[in-house]
Amino acid sequence: MKFGRPGELIVSVNGAIIRKLIIVFVLGLVMLFVMVGMLTSLKPQYRISSTSLGEVTDELSISSFVHLFSYENHYFKQALSSDIPSPGYFSELFQFATRVNLDDPRSLLGNELPGFYHFDSEIIVAEEGTDYTTIPYESSPPLEVLMAEREASIQNLSEVDKPRGENDPVQPRASSTDGKNVVFIYHTHSTESYLPHLKGVTDPNAAFHSKVNITMVGQKLGEELRKRGIGTQVSIEDMNKRLKQKGWSYSKSYAASREVVQSALASNRDLQFLFDLHRDSNRREATTVTINGKDYAKLAFIIGGENANYERNEKLAKDLYKMINKKYPRLSRGVFTKRGKGTNGKFNQDLSQNAILMEIGGVDNSFQELNRTAEAVADVFSDYYWQAEKANGAVESKQ
């Protein structure tokens, strides 16, 4: 910068600096295009996707987002309760970087102790006495169990085919779905079985069988729903055979059952509800309740927290939980959400807004107890279904 004649200011520009700035700008632009090209040419599993971004944002609480927005627009603060403190962004960043929540020691233990992540579920609602020590969990069968067929004990199996005896036969409702199947029951872990019906088996991790298993409970539930006028389709496919045919490991069970569900939905547009039935690995004291002098296998609802239908599915589970425990006190253990490391997180519930995973009984329950629970579930669900149908009919008539 120079001064010329009085009142004049002469500004000189270094041409070399301008050339450098232009070169830097052009190189930066070229690198940006190269990076975008690389990202779009990568295989899908290596790309940054909405799922990847979702996993990142899951580490931040909703209140943290609202606080951030409020820095730009103070009206967002009105959505926050006065008792919600401002977030500690250090702890938020620390959790994002390390996956350890300073307020929840389970997050540290879950990363360090093998298998501890099985207990990293969220209890949405639960009956008295249910806590993180008794939440439903599933154990994968040892390889030798998958490879070998076990002998099923005949003891108590005859109960499955016996008439009710203790209860009067259910009279079919005047209402029906007119031959349409609106409920689909399937079994992702179809070989999950029960120790009382496996001859010589006492290890809960070995409670698996190709024939005597959870699919029998599904068939019973389907039968009871049909008696109440609700058309139901039940799949009893052996998922282990499907896994073997595809060369998949047991951890791919939900991918295998997903094909079954998608096929059912494609062939029947009337299906509204998807029930995936499982057997819990907890022992008898956590999975059995006595109601009116009779033992029932307890029921738990599991919701996958990593799908777009999460809230709708959770509402259905909470509604059924309340109705079941009102009519059959303490029969349902509660509603639980599973997400994150060590779990599927979706459980195929992204395929429907009315999808639930049900844990019916544990390794120590008998089919007599399981059948009572299947009848109770059908009883309550039929009330729920017909109430919803009546409400929908009333809305349609007004329109």
N, C-alpha and C positions, 0 to 999 in steps of 0.2 A: 504494500500500500504506500503510495507516494502522494506528496502535496505538490501541485503545480502552481499556477498563478493564484493570487489571492482569491479565496472562496472556492477553489477547485480541488477535488479529491480524485486522485487517479488510483484505480484498483487494478492490480496486475494478477493474472491467474496463471499458475504453473501448469503448463500443458501436460507434463509428465504425471502429475497427480490425477488430472482428469482421466488420462488414459488408463491409469491403474484402477481408478474407481469403475470405469466402464468394463474393464476386463474382469474385475471381481464380480460385478453385477451379472455379466454374461455367464461366467463360470458358475455362479450360484444358481442362475436360472437353469443351466444345463444339468447341474447336479440334482436340482429339484425334479426335473423331468425324468432323469435316470432313476431316481429313487421311486417315483410313482410307477414307472415302468416295471421296475423290479418287484414292487409290492403286488402289482396286478398280474404279473406273470408267475408268481409263486403258486405252488400247489395250495388248494383251499385250506388244508389243515395248518399251513404256516402263515396264512394271511392274518392281518389284524381285522377282526370281524366284530359285529355287534355283540357277539357272545363274549369275546375277549374284553371288550370295553365294559360289558356288564359285570364280568368278574372283578374288574378294577373298581368300578363304582359300588359294588356290593360291600367293599371294605369301608365305605363311608356311610355314616348314619344319615337318615332323612333330615334330622334336625340340623346336621352340619351343612347340607345342601341349602336348606332354607336360610340359615345364617349367612351363607355366602351370597345368596341372591339378595338378601336384605341390605348388603353393603351398597348395592346399586339402586335398589328400590326398597325404601323403608316400609312400604306397605306389607312386605312379606313377613315382617316381624309380628303382624297381627295374627298370623297363623300359628304362632308359637305360644304355648302356655307360659305363664310367668314363672312357673316352677321348673322350667327346662333351662339348665345353665348353658352358658356359651360353651361351644365345643373347645376341647384342648387340641389344637391342630398338631401339636407335637406328638401326642399319643395316636392321633389319627394317621399321621405320616409314618410313625413307628409301626403301627399295625399293618399299614399297606406294604411297608418294606419287609417286615419279618413274619407277617401272618400271625403275630402274637398280640392278643388283646390284653393290655395291662390290667383291665378290670375283670378279666375272666381267666383264671389260671388253667382252666381246661384247654384253652387254645395252645398253651405251652406244652402241657402234658400230652395233648393229642398229637403234637408233632414229634415228641420224643419217645412215647411208649407205644409199641406195636399193638394195633387193635383198639387203642383207646378211642379212636375217632368213631367207633361204633356208638359211643354214648354222646356224641356231639350233635344231639338232636334238640329241637326246640319243643317244649311242651306248650301247646296252644291252650288246651283245657284238659283237665284230668280229674278223675274221681279221687276222693280222699285216700291217702296212702300211696298214691302213685308219685314217684319222683325219678330222678335221674339214675337211681340204682336199679329200677325195675322197668325202665322204658323198653319197648319191644326192640329186639335185635335178631338178626339172622346170621347163622354161621355157615360158611361154605363146607360142604361135605368133603372129607378126605378123599384122595384119589382112589384109594382101594375101595371105598364105599361106592364111588361112581362106577367102578369097573366090575364089581361083584354084585350079584343079586342075592338078597337075603330072604330067608324063609319067613313068611308071615304066619303068625300064630292064628289058629282057628278060634282060639279062646276069645269070647266076646264079640267076634265078628258077626255072629248070627243076629246080634242085636240090631244091626243095620237094616236088616230086611224084615224085622218083626213089626207087626202093627203097633200103633201108638200105645194102646193099652191104658196108659196113665192119663191120656187126654182124649177128649172126644174128637172124632174126625172133623176137619175144617170144612165148613159148608162153603162152596164156591160163591163168590160175590155176584150180585146181579150185574155189576159192572164188569167189563172185560175189555181187553185191547183188541177184540175182534180178530183174533188169529195173528195179530202183528207182534213180533218179538221186539220189545222195547228195552230189554235188559240183556247185556252180554256178560257172562261170567267166564273167566279164564284163570289160568294158574301159571304164573311165570316160573315158579319153582315147584313144578308139578309133582316131584317125587318126595316132597317133604312129608314125613310120616309121624307116627306117634308110638312111643315106646311100649304102651300096654298091648299093642297088636303086632309087635315084632319079637318073634321067638328068640330068647336068649340074648337080646340086645339091651344093654343098660347104659351105654354111652350116649348122651344126648346128641353128640356130634355125628353119630352113626344112624340117627333116626330118619332113614330114607328108604323108600321102596317104590318099585315101578308100578305097582297095582294098588296096594293098600296105602293110600296117601290122601293129601288134601283135596284131590279131585273128587273123592267120595263126598266130602262136605259140600263142594260146589254143586254136585248133582242133587244133593238133598235140598240145598237152598233153592235151586232152580225148580225142583218139584213143588216146594212149598209156595213159591211165588206164583207158579202156574195155577195152583189150587185157589189162589186168591185173585185170579183173573188177569194176572200180569204175564204176558207172553215173554218167555225167557229162553235164550239160547245159551247152552253150556258147552264150552270146549274142554275136552279131557285129554288133549294132545300131550304126549310125553315130550317135554321140552328137551330132556337130555338126549333123546334120539335126534331131534332137530339140530342140537348143538354138535353132536357127533357127525351128522351128515355134512355139516358145513365146516367142520374142522375148527369149531370155536371152543374157547374155554368156558368154564362155568360163569365167569364174570360177564360174559356176553348174553346172559339169559334174557335180559330185557330187550336186547336187539332181536333175539329170536321170537319172543312173545309179541313184539311190536308188529312183526310180519303177520302174525295170526290176527291181531286186532285190526290192522289195516285191511286185511282180506275180508273180515266180517263186516266192517263198516262199508266197504265198497260194494258188497253183495246185498246189504240190507240198510236202506236209508232210514228205516224206522227206529233203529237203535238209538236210544237216548242216554242210557246209563252203562258205564263200564266198571265192573267189579273184578279186581285182581285179588284172589284169595291166597293167603299164605298161612304158615304155621310159625308161631313164635318159638324162640329157643329158650325162653325163660322157663323156670321150673314151676311145679304145681301150685305152690303157695301164691305165686304172682298171677297165675292164669286161671284160677278157679274161684267161683263164688257160689254160695248156697242161697237159693231163693225158694221160699215156701217149702223148705225141707228137701229140695232136689239140687244136685250139683250141676252147674253150667260151666262151659268153657268161656272165659272172658274174651271180649272183643276189643280190638284197638284199631283206630283209623290212622293211616299214614298218608300224608300229603307231600308230594314232591315240591320243594320250594323253588325250583329252577325252571318254571314254565309259565307261559303267558296266562294260563287258566288257573293259576295258583289260588287266587282269591275266591273264585266261584267254586272250585273244588273244596276249598276249606270251609266255605259257608255250608255246603251240602253236608260235609262231615260233622260240623258243629250242630246242625239242625238234627241230624240223625242221632248224634250222641245224646242230646237233651231228651229227645223222644224215647229213646231206648231206656235210659236210666230213670225216666219218670215211670215207665210201665214195668221195667225189670231192674229194680234198684241195684246199682254197682255192677251191672253186667258189662258195660263198656268201660274200659280203662281210661279212655280219653282220645284226644286228637293230637297227633304229633307231626311235626314238619322235619323233613330231612333234606339237607343240601350239603354241598361242599365235598371235601376229600373223603374217599372211602365209601361213597354212596352214589347211586345213579342220579338222584336229584330231580328226575322227571317222572320215572315210573310209567312212562307212556301216557301220562295224564295231560300232556299237551294235545292229545288227539280228541279230547272232549271236555266240555265244561261241567260234565257230571261224571267224573272219574275218581274212583277211590280205591286205595289198596287196603284190604282188611286182613289183619292178623287175627285168626280165629283159633283160640286155644294155644297151648304150648306142648312141649314134647311129652308131658305126662298125662295129658287128657285122653279120655276114652271117646269112642264114637257115640256112645250114649249121651255123654255130656256135650259133645260137638253138635249132635243132631238137635238137642234141645235149643242150643244157641242159634242154629240155622232156622229153626221154626220161629224163634223170637225175632230174629232179624227180618224174616219174611213178614211177620205180623206187623212190625213197626213200619217197615218200608212200604207195605201196601197202604197203610194209613197215610203216610207221607205222599205217596204217589197219587192216590185218589183225591186227597185234599188239594194237591196242586192242579190236578185235572179239573176239579170242580171250580177252582179259582180261575183257571184259564178259560173255562167255558163261560163263566159269568162275565169275564172281560170281553170275550168275543160277542156275546149276546148284546152287550151294551153298544158295541161298535156297529 
